[in-house]
Structures are given as C-alpha cells and as structure tokens.
Amino acid sequence: MVYRGYVKDGRIELDNGGPLPEGVQVRIELVEPETRSGSAVHEPLGRKLLRHAGTATGLPADMSSNHDHYLYGMPKR
C-alpha cells in the first residue's frame, strides 16, 4: 500500500491521516513536485538566463546604456 504525505516541522504527515501499526517497517521515497502537466518542475527561467550573464563578446562599449539604439534604432543617449 502507498501512503502519500509531506514533511511538516520535521515530522512526516500522511495525507489520509491513518495511523500505522506500531513497529511496522516503512520506506520513504522523496518525490519531485509536479506541474499541472505532470512533468517535474524545471529550473526557473531567471536562473537559466543567469548562466549566460557576462558571456557576450564583441559588443560595443556603450551597449548597456544604448541598447535601445542597437536593438531598435532609437537615438543614442
């Protein structure tokens, strides 16, 4: 039989709340949280993008202050 639950204040709380017989052996298996689609939760987008921070090469020296100029043709600041 499979019981589901969660850890609360360092103790395991069973969803169905049924007590288990004293001395019964159990096996605890950690489960990845699931999204609505049923697949495992992925790393947040911001964390993925941080892997690329500072890796661009060959950009103009004023790219950070004039990125709208280089991307959209706006006047330089």
Backbone atoms as SQL, in Angstrom:
CREATE TABLE atoms (id INTEGER PRIMARY KEY, chain TEXT, resi INTEGER, resn TEXT, atom TEXT, x REAL, y REAL, z REAL);
INSERT INTO atoms VALUES
  (1, 'A', 1, 'MET', 'N', 0.845, -1.174, 0.000),
  (2, 'A', 1, 'MET', 'CA', 0.000, 0.000, 0.000),
  (3, 'A', 1, 'MET', 'C', 0.891, 1.238, 0.000),
  (4, 'A', 2, 'VAL', 'N', 0.472, 2.283, -0.710),
  (5, 'A', 2, 'VAL', 'CA', 1.236, 3.522, -0.809),
  (6, 'A', 2, 'VAL', 'C', 0.499, 4.619, -0.056),
  (7, 'A', 3, 'TYR', 'N', 1.202, 5.265, 0.842),
  (8, 'A', 3, 'TYR', 'CA', 0.676, 6.430, 1.556),
  (9, 'A', 3, 'TYR', 'C', 1.399, 7.659, 1.026),
  (10, 'A', 4, 'ARG', 'N', 0.687, 8.730, 0.877),
  (11, 'A', 4, 'ARG', 'CA', 1.304, 9.988, 0.448),
  (12, 'A', 4, 'ARG', 'C', 1.238, 10.972, 1.603),
  (13, 'A', 5, 'GLY', 'N', 2.212, 11.871, 1.646),
  (14, 'A', 5, 'GLY', 'CA', 2.233, 12.864, 2.700),
  (15, 'A', 5, 'GLY', 'C', 3.296, 13.898, 2.437),
  (16, 'A', 6, 'TYR', 'N', 3.688, 14.601, 3.478),
  (17, 'A', 6, 'TYR', 'CA', 4.673, 15.674, 3.370),
  (18, 'A', 6, 'TYR', 'C', 5.354, 15.843, 4.710),
  (19, 'A', 7, 'VAL', 'N', 6.447, 16.578, 4.723),
  (20, 'A', 7, 'VAL', 'CA', 7.179, 16.836, 5.963),
  (21, 'A', 7, 'VAL', 'C', 6.728, 18.189, 6.511),
  (22, 'A', 8, 'LYS', 'N', 6.362, 18.216, 7.777),
  (23, 'A', 8, 'LYS', 'CA', 5.931, 19.446, 8.441),
  (24, 'A', 8, 'LYS', 'C', 6.604, 19.481, 9.807),
  (25, 'A', 9, 'ASP', 'N', 7.384, 20.537, 10.049),
  (26, 'A', 9, 'ASP', 'CA', 8.115, 20.679, 11.315),
  (27, 'A', 9, 'ASP', 'C', 8.973, 19.458, 11.625),
  (28, 'A', 10, 'GLY', 'N', 9.587, 18.875, 10.581),
  (29, 'A', 10, 'GLY', 'CA', 10.483, 17.741, 10.778),
  (30, 'A', 10, 'GLY', 'C', 9.795, 16.403, 10.968),
  (31, 'A', 11, 'ARG', 'N', 8.475, 16.369, 10.859),
  (32, 'A', 11, 'ARG', 'CA', 7.731, 15.112, 11.012),
  (33, 'A', 11, 'ARG', 'C', 6.988, 14.808, 9.726),
  (34, 'A', 12, 'ILE', 'N', 6.750, 13.560, 9.464),
  (35, 'A', 12, 'ILE', 'CA', 6.020, 13.162, 8.267),
  (36, 'A', 12, 'ILE', 'C', 4.522, 13.160, 8.573),
  (37, 'A', 13, 'GLU', 'N', 3.774, 13.920, 7.799),
  (38, 'A', 13, 'GLU', 'CA', 2.312, 13.993, 7.932),
  (39, 'A', 13, 'GLU', 'C', 1.701, 13.250, 6.750),
  (40, 'A', 14, 'LEU', 'N', 0.894, 12.251, 7.019),
  (41, 'A', 14, 'LEU', 'CA', 0.241, 11.497, 5.954),
  (42, 'A', 14, 'LEU', 'C', -1.021, 12.221, 5.500),
  (43, 'A', 15, 'ASP', 'N', -1.252, 12.231, 4.180),
  (44, 'A', 15, 'ASP', 'CA', -2.432, 12.897, 3.637),
  (45, 'A', 15, 'ASP', 'C', -3.728, 12.272, 4.151),
  (46, 'A', 16, 'ASN', 'N', -3.782, 10.951, 4.215),
  (47, 'A', 16, 'ASN', 'CA', -5.014, 10.300, 4.657),
  (48, 'A', 16, 'ASN', 'C', -5.113, 10.217, 6.179),
  (49, 'A', 17, 'GLY', 'N', -4.033, 10.578, 6.874),
  (50, 'A', 17, 'GLY', 'CA', -4.061, 10.669, 8.328),
  (51, 'A', 17, 'GLY', 'C', -4.191, 9.366, 9.077),
  (52, 'A', 18, 'GLY', 'N', -4.262, 8.251, 8.385),
  (53, 'A', 18, 'GLY', 'CA', -4.433, 6.976, 9.068),
  (54, 'A', 18, 'GLY', 'C', -3.197, 6.574, 9.847),
  (55, 'A', 19, 'PRO', 'N', -3.353, 6.136, 11.099),
  (56, 'A', 19, 'PRO', 'CA', -2.192, 5.705, 11.877),
  (57, 'A', 19, 'PRO', 'C', -1.671, 4.366, 11.359),
  (58, 'A', 20, 'LEU', 'N', -0.380, 4.219, 11.390),
  (59, 'A', 20, 'LEU', 'CA', 0.237, 2.956, 11.008),
  (60, 'A', 20, 'LEU', 'C', 0.476, 2.132, 12.264),
  (61, 'A', 21, 'PRO', 'N', 0.438, 0.810, 12.141),
  (62, 'A', 21, 'PRO', 'CA', 0.675, -0.035, 13.307),
  (63, 'A', 21, 'PRO', 'C', 2.068, 0.185, 13.885),
  (64, 'A', 22, 'GLU', 'N', 2.193, 0.164, 15.188),
  (65, 'A', 22, 'GLU', 'CA', 3.474, 0.347, 15.870),
  (66, 'A', 22, 'GLU', 'C', 4.461, -0.720, 15.408),
  (67, 'A', 23, 'GLY', 'N', 5.677, -0.311, 15.059),
  (68, 'A', 23, 'GLY', 'CA', 6.732, -1.239, 14.678),
  (69, 'A', 23, 'GLY', 'C', 6.731, -1.642, 13.212),
  (70, 'A', 24, 'VAL', 'N', 5.771, -1.151, 12.430),
  (71, 'A', 24, 'VAL', 'CA', 5.733, -1.530, 11.019),
  (72, 'A', 24, 'VAL', 'C', 6.907, -0.865, 10.291),
  (73, 'A', 25, 'GLN', 'N', 7.540, -1.594, 9.378),
  (74, 'A', 25, 'GLN', 'CA', 8.632, -1.035, 8.595),
  (75, 'A', 25, 'GLN', 'C', 8.064, -0.169, 7.485),
  (76, 'A', 26, 'VAL', 'N', 8.754, 0.939, 7.214),
  (77, 'A', 26, 'VAL', 'CA', 8.331, 1.837, 6.135),
  (78, 'A', 26, 'VAL', 'C', 9.534, 2.164, 5.267),
  (79, 'A', 27, 'ARG', 'N', 9.266, 2.581, 4.070),
  (80, 'A', 27, 'ARG', 'CA', 10.300, 3.064, 3.160),
  (81, 'A', 27, 'ARG', 'C', 9.882, 4.457, 2.719),
  (82, 'A', 28, 'ILE', 'N', 10.779, 5.408, 2.848),
  (83, 'A', 28, 'ILE', 'CA', 10.481, 6.791, 2.491),
  (84, 'A', 28, 'ILE', 'C', 11.191, 7.112, 1.186),
  (85, 'A', 29, 'GLU', 'N', 10.441, 7.617, 0.228),
  (86, 'A', 29, 'GLU', 'CA', 10.979, 7.964, -1.081),
  (87, 'A', 29, 'GLU', 'C', 10.601, 9.414, -1.370),
  (88, 'A', 30, 'LEU', 'N', 11.606, 10.252, -1.650),
  (89, 'A', 30, 'LEU', 'CA', 11.329, 11.641, -1.966),
  (90, 'A', 30, 'LEU', 'C', 10.761, 11.739, -3.370),
  (91, 'A', 31, 'VAL', 'N', 9.758, 12.590, -3.529),
  (92, 'A', 31, 'VAL', 'CA', 9.073, 12.738, -4.813),
  (93, 'A', 31, 'VAL', 'C', 9.270, 14.158, -5.310),
  (94, 'A', 32, 'GLU', 'N', 9.630, 14.303, -6.593),
  (95, 'A', 32, 'GLU', 'CA', 9.752, 15.621, -7.203),
  (96, 'A', 32, 'GLU', 'C', 8.364, 16.246, -7.323),
  (97, 'A', 33, 'PRO', 'N', 8.256, 17.553, -7.031),
  (98, 'A', 33, 'PRO', 'CA', 6.970, 18.220, -7.240),
  (99, 'A', 33, 'PRO', 'C', 6.575, 18.147, -8.707),
  (100, 'A', 34, 'GLU', 'N', 5.297, 18.129, -8.984),
  (101, 'A', 34, 'GLU', 'CA', 4.824, 18.024, -10.351),
  (102, 'A', 34, 'GLU', 'C', 4.118, 19.303, -10.768),
  (103, 'A', 35, 'THR', 'N', 4.215, 19.617, -12.059),
  (104, 'A', 35, 'THR', 'CA', 3.462, 20.739, -12.610),
  (105, 'A', 35, 'THR', 'C', 2.084, 20.231, -12.990),
  (106, 'A', 36, 'ARG', 'N', 1.258, 21.094, -13.486),
  (107, 'A', 36, 'ARG', 'CA', -0.090, 20.678, -13.900),
  (108, 'A', 36, 'ARG', 'C', -0.049, 19.662, -15.019),
  (109, 'A', 37, 'SER', 'N', 0.976, 19.741, -15.865),
  (110, 'A', 37, 'SER', 'CA', 1.080, 18.799, -16.976),
  (111, 'A', 37, 'SER', 'C', 1.593, 17.435, -16.521),
  (112, 'A', 38, 'GLY', 'N', 2.061, 17.355, -15.262),
  (113, 'A', 38, 'GLY', 'CA', 2.539, 16.086, -14.739),
  (114, 'A', 38, 'GLY', 'C', 4.035, 15.898, -14.834),
  (115, 'A', 39, 'SER', 'N', 4.744, 16.809, -15.483),
  (116, 'A', 39, 'SER', 'CA', 6.190, 16.666, -15.583),
  (117, 'A', 39, 'SER', 'C', 6.858, 17.329, -14.382),
  (118, 'A', 40, 'ALA', 'N', 8.103, 16.990, -14.136),
  (119, 'A', 40, 'ALA', 'CA', 8.831, 17.550, -12.998),
  (120, 'A', 40, 'ALA', 'C', 9.014, 19.045, -13.175),
  (121, 'A', 41, 'VAL', 'N', 9.055, 19.766, -12.078),
  (122, 'A', 41, 'VAL', 'CA', 9.252, 21.207, -12.106),
  (123, 'A', 41, 'VAL', 'C', 10.651, 21.501, -12.647),
  (124, 'A', 42, 'HIS', 'N', 10.734, 22.484, -13.542),
  (125, 'A', 42, 'HIS', 'CA', 12.009, 22.830, -14.151),
  (126, 'A', 42, 'HIS', 'C', 12.637, 24.014, -13.435),
  (127, 'A', 43, 'GLU', 'N', 13.893, 24.226, -13.706),
  (128, 'A', 43, 'GLU', 'CA', 14.631, 25.341, -13.140),
  (129, 'A', 43, 'GLU', 'C', 13.989, 26.656, -13.593),
  (130, 'A', 44, 'PRO', 'N', 13.876, 27.649, -12.709),
  (131, 'A', 44, 'PRO', 'CA', 13.277, 28.930, -13.095),
  (132, 'A', 44, 'PRO', 'C', 14.035, 29.584, -14.254),
  (133, 'A', 45, 'LEU', 'N', 13.305, 30.295, -15.102),
  (134, 'A', 45, 'LEU', 'CA', 13.892, 30.925, -16.272),
  (135, 'A', 45, 'LEU', 'C', 15.012, 31.888, -15.899),
  (136, 'A', 46, 'GLY', 'N', 14.820, 32.678, -14.847),
  (137, 'A', 46, 'GLY', 'CA', 15.845, 33.621, -14.430),
  (138, 'A', 46, 'GLY', 'C', 17.163, 32.938, -14.115),
  (139, 'A', 47, 'ARG', 'N', 17.109, 31.795, -13.474),
  (140, 'A', 47, 'ARG', 'CA', 18.326, 31.058, -13.143),
  (141, 'A', 47, 'ARG', 'C', 18.988, 30.515, -14.413),
  (142, 'A', 48, 'LYS', 'N', 18.176, 30.076, -15.378),
  (143, 'A', 48, 'LYS', 'CA', 18.735, 29.605, -16.640),
  (144, 'A', 48, 'LYS', 'C', 19.440, 30.743, -17.371),
  (145, 'A', 49, 'LEU', 'N', 18.819, 31.916, -17.378),
  (146, 'A', 49, 'LEU', 'CA', 19.402, 33.051, -18.088),
  (147, 'A', 49, 'LEU', 'C', 20.685, 33.538, -17.428),
  (148, 'A', 50, 'LEU', 'N', 20.790, 33.417, -16.104),
  (149, 'A', 50, 'LEU', 'CA', 21.995, 33.864, -15.410),
  (150, 'A', 50, 'LEU', 'C', 23.239, 33.106, -15.862),
  (151, 'A', 51, 'ARG', 'N', 23.057, 31.904, -16.379),
  (152, 'A', 51, 'ARG', 'CA', 24.198, 31.150, -16.886),
  (153, 'A', 51, 'ARG', 'C', 24.881, 31.875, -18.045),
  (154, 'A', 52, 'HIS', 'N', 24.128, 32.713, -18.755),
  (155, 'A', 52, 'HIS', 'CA', 24.662, 33.417, -19.917),
  (156, 'A', 52, 'HIS', 'C', 25.135, 34.828, -19.583),
  (157, 'A', 53, 'ALA', 'N', 24.939, 35.285, -18.360),
  (158, 'A', 53, 'ALA', 'CA', 25.334, 36.640, -17.967),
  (159, 'A', 53, 'ALA', 'C', 26.837, 36.815, -18.131),
  (160, 'A', 54, 'GLY', 'N', 27.215, 37.888, -18.808),
  (161, 'A', 54, 'GLY', 'CA', 28.622, 38.205, -18.983),
  (162, 'A', 54, 'GLY', 'C', 29.349, 37.382, -20.020),
  (163, 'A', 55, 'THR', 'N', 28.640, 36.610, -20.816),
  (164, 'A', 55, 'THR', 'CA', 29.317, 35.751, -21.791),
  (165, 'A', 55, 'THR', 'C', 29.319, 36.328, -23.204),
  (166, 'A', 56, 'ALA', 'N', 28.568, 37.413, -23.444),
  (167, 'A', 56, 'ALA', 'CA', 28.532, 38.004, -24.787),
  (168, 'A', 56, 'ALA', 'C', 29.872, 38.663, -25.102),
  (169, 'A', 57, 'THR', 'N', 30.320, 38.493, -26.328),
  (170, 'A', 57, 'THR', 'CA', 31.598, 39.097, -26.750),
  (171, 'A', 57, 'THR', 'C', 31.369, 39.923, -28.001),
  (172, 'A', 58, 'GLY', 'N', 32.255, 40.892, -28.230),
  (173, 'A', 58, 'GLY', 'CA', 32.207, 41.690, -29.446),
  (174, 'A', 58, 'GLY', 'C', 31.126, 42.761, -29.446),
  (175, 'A', 59, 'LEU', 'N', 30.606, 43.132, -28.290),
  (176, 'A', 59, 'LEU', 'CA', 29.576, 44.162, -28.220),
  (177, 'A', 59, 'LEU', 'C', 30.210, 45.537, -28.075),
  (178, 'A', 60, 'PRO', 'N', 29.499, 46.595, -28.518),
  (179, 'A', 60, 'PRO', 'CA', 30.029, 47.949, -28.338),
  (180, 'A', 60, 'PRO', 'C', 30.202, 48.267, -26.859),
  (181, 'A', 61, 'ALA', 'N', 31.153, 49.142, -26.547),
  (182, 'A', 61, 'ALA', 'CA', 31.449, 49.506, -25.158),
  (183, 'A', 61, 'ALA', 'C', 30.265, 50.174, -24.469),
  (184, 'A', 62, 'ASP', 'N', 29.408, 50.861, -25.255),
  (185, 'A', 62, 'ASP', 'CA', 28.262, 51.569, -24.666),
  (186, 'A', 62, 'ASP', 'C', 26.954, 50.781, -24.814),
  (187, 'A', 63, 'MET', 'N', 27.034, 49.478, -24.996),
  (188, 'A', 63, 'MET', 'CA', 25.841, 48.651, -25.212),
  (189, 'A', 63, 'MET', 'C', 24.851, 48.747, -24.059),
  (190, 'A', 64, 'SER', 'N', 25.323, 48.750, -22.821),
  (191, 'A', 64, 'SER', 'CA', 24.392, 48.755, -21.690),
  (192, 'A', 64, 'SER', 'C', 23.587, 50.047, -21.621),
  (193, 'A', 65, 'SER', 'N', 24.186, 51.177, -21.988),
  (194, 'A', 65, 'SER', 'CA', 23.450, 52.444, -21.915),
  (195, 'A', 65, 'SER', 'C', 22.696, 52.759, -23.201),
  (196, 'A', 66, 'ASN', 'N', 23.059, 52.137, -24.317),
  (197, 'A', 66, 'ASN', 'CA', 22.412, 52.429, -25.600),
  (198, 'A', 66, 'ASN', 'C', 21.812, 51.181, -26.259),
  (199, 'A', 67, 'HIS', 'N', 21.356, 50.241, -25.459),
  (200, 'A', 67, 'HIS', 'CA', 20.823, 49.006, -26.045),
  (201, 'A', 67, 'HIS', 'C', 19.608, 49.255, -26.929),
  (202, 'A', 68, 'ASP', 'N', 18.782, 50.261, -26.609),
  (203, 'A', 68, 'ASP', 'CA', 17.636, 50.567, -27.469),
  (204, 'A', 68, 'ASP', 'C', 18.099, 51.056, -28.844),
  (205, 'A', 69, 'HIS', 'N', 19.207, 51.764, -28.880),
  (206, 'A', 69, 'HIS', 'CA', 19.749, 52.216, -30.164),
  (207, 'A', 69, 'HIS', 'C', 20.171, 51.020, -31.013),
  (208, 'A', 70, 'TYR', 'N', 20.905, 50.086, -30.402),
  (209, 'A', 70, 'TYR', 'CA', 21.415, 48.949, -31.154),
  (210, 'A', 70, 'TYR', 'C', 20.324, 47.937, -31.501),
  (211, 'A', 71, 'LEU', 'N', 19.313, 47.820, -30.663),
  (212, 'A', 71, 'LEU', 'CA', 18.248, 46.855, -30.934),
  (213, 'A', 71, 'LEU', 'C', 17.139, 47.419, -31.815),
  (214, 'A', 72, 'TYR', 'N', 16.756, 48.685, -31.568),
  (215, 'A', 72, 'TYR', 'CA', 15.563, 49.235, -32.219),
  (216, 'A', 72, 'TYR', 'C', 15.825, 50.480, -33.064),
  (217, 'A', 73, 'GLY', 'N', 17.077, 50.976, -33.103),
  (218, 'A', 73, 'GLY', 'CA', 17.388, 52.146, -33.895),
  (219, 'A', 73, 'GLY', 'C', 17.012, 53.466, -33.245),
  (220, 'A', 74, 'MET', 'N', 16.736, 53.464, -31.949),
  (221, 'A', 74, 'MET', 'CA', 16.410, 54.705, -31.240),
  (222, 'A', 74, 'MET', 'C', 17.660, 55.591, -31.181),
  (223, 'A', 75, 'PRO', 'N', 17.488, 56.899, -30.963),
  (224, 'A', 75, 'PRO', 'CA', 18.667, 57.765, -30.846),
  (225, 'A', 75, 'PRO', 'C', 19.533, 57.357, -29.649),
  (226, 'A', 76, 'LYS', 'N', 20.839, 57.539, -29.783),
  (227, 'A', 76, 'LYS', 'CA', 21.756, 57.240, -28.677),
  (228, 'A', 76, 'LYS', 'C', 21.542, 58.218, -27.555),
  (229, 'A', 77, 'ARG', 'N', 21.852, 57.802, -26.340),
  (230, 'A', 77, 'ARG', 'CA', 21.725, 58.666, -25.158),
  (231, 'A', 77, 'ARG', 'C', 22.965, 59.477, -24.974);
